[in-house]
């Protein structure tokens, strides 16, 4: 398993999120992790996506179509399809991904 945090941005929106990648190719066969994941129904490659909203919703899901919010739906799908290209802390700009802006937003944090 690999955990990464991302800065999800949209129009007037800033949401820290956590994504967890379950990659069966990186889990040792016959390990406790493999056993527990398979018992929970995870028998393939998944991205769990969780908004870090101060535990208000406490939601986490592997299915990007679960979200009733276009920001989370867009970000989750993008993270899932671009996992290997993304680095921890990257900005996932939903407005840019949907083609609604010409330039991707930059990190909100000042270095």
KAKAPE-V351789 format. One record per pair of residues at least 12 apart in sequence whose ideal C-beta (glycine too) atoms are under 7 Angstrom apart, sorted by the first residue. I is the first residue (numbers start at 0). J is the second residue. D is the distance in whole Angstrom. If there is no record, write none. Layout:
# KAKAPE-V351789
i:I j:J d:D
i:I j:J d:D
This chain:
# KAKAPE-V351789
i:0 j:19 d:6
i:0 j:20 d:7
i:0 j:21 d:6
i:0 j:32 d:7
i:1 j:20 d:5
i:2 j:17 d:6
i:2 j:19 d:5
i:3 j:18 d:5
i:3 j:85 d:7
i:3 j:87 d:4
i:4 j:16 d:7
i:4 j:17 d:5
i:4 j:87 d:6
i:4 j:88 d:6
i:5 j:18 d:6
i:5 j:78 d:7
i:5 j:85 d:7
i:5 j:89 d:6
i:5 j:91 d:5
i:6 j:88 d:7
i:6 j:90 d:5
i:6 j:91 d:7
i:6 j:106 d:6
i:6 j:107 d:6
i:7 j:70 d:7
i:7 j:74 d:4
i:7 j:91 d:5
i:7 j:93 d:7
i:8 j:90 d:6
i:8 j:92 d:5
i:8 j:93 d:7
i:8 j:104 d:5
i:9 j:70 d:4
i:9 j:93 d:4
i:9 j:94 d:5
i:10 j:94 d:6
i:12 j:70 d:6
i:13 j:107 d:6
i:14 j:50 d:6
i:15 j:51 d:4
i:16 j:48 d:6
i:16 j:49 d:6
i:16 j:50 d:5
i:16 j:51 d:6
i:16 j:74 d:7
i:17 j:49 d:5
i:17 j:51 d:6
i:18 j:46 d:5
i:18 j:47 d:7
i:18 j:48 d:5
i:18 j:78 d:5
i:19 j:47 d:4
i:20 j:46 d:6
i:20 j:82 d:6
i:21 j:36 d:6
i:21 j:41 d:5
i:21 j:44 d:7
i:21 j:45 d:4
i:22 j:44 d:6
i:23 j:43 d:7
i:23 j:44 d:7
i:45 j:61 d:5
i:46 j:61 d:7
i:46 j:78 d:6
i:46 j:79 d:4
i:46 j:82 d:6
i:47 j:59 d:5
i:47 j:60 d:7
i:47 j:61 d:5
i:48 j:60 d:6
i:48 j:75 d:4
i:48 j:78 d:7
i:50 j:71 d:6
i:63 j:75 d:4
i:63 j:76 d:4
i:63 j:79 d:6
i:70 j:93 d:5
i:73 j:93 d:4
i:73 j:96 d:6
i:73 j:97 d:6
i:74 j:91 d:5
i:74 j:93 d:6
i:77 j:91 d:6
i:77 j:96 d:5
i:78 j:91 d:6
i:90 j:103 d:7
i:90 j:104 d:6
i:90 j:105 d:7
i:90 j:106 d:5
i:92 j:104 d:5
